[in-house]
Amino acid sequence: MMGLFVAEVPNPAMHMRSMLRLAGKRYTKAYEVAEYAYFTSFFFGRMFCGHHAVFQTITCDLAPLFTKFVSVFILVQSYVFLYRMYFIFGGRVKETTERKQKGIKIHWFEPLSKKELEKCDFFTKKNKLVEKLP
């Protein structure tokens, strides 16, 4: 049960982030807060609580060998996700910093306009990459 709790901690923020993106609210404060909450809860849930849960599972004499294997596998998988998230998180911090430096205010549920986004290097770079795709 503890392992399930650890694995599910970041899900509310992750799903809120996905719903906001699907609703076209990518460049809003609500999306940004949900994304940072997702990264933070994933890191603390999986790294701090996760290690404890895996240790408890491995040292339990009654736990089946398969359960022990799965708990270690999920922890290793978490490391892989954290490695990928590190770069995504760094990109988000750069976006937030650039936007603040340029004085572009972000609203809770109203996305930035195309005109505001075009002032940002991160947005123009993304569009140039998309234009190069076949």
Secondary structure, 3 states (H helix, E strand, C coil): CHHHHHHHCCHHHHHHHHHHHHCCCCCCHHHHHHHHHHHHHHHHHHHHHHHHHHHHHHHCCCCCHHHHHHHHHHHHHHHHHHHHHHHHHHHHHHHHHHHHHCCCCCCCCCCCCHHHHHCCHHHHHHHHHHHHCC
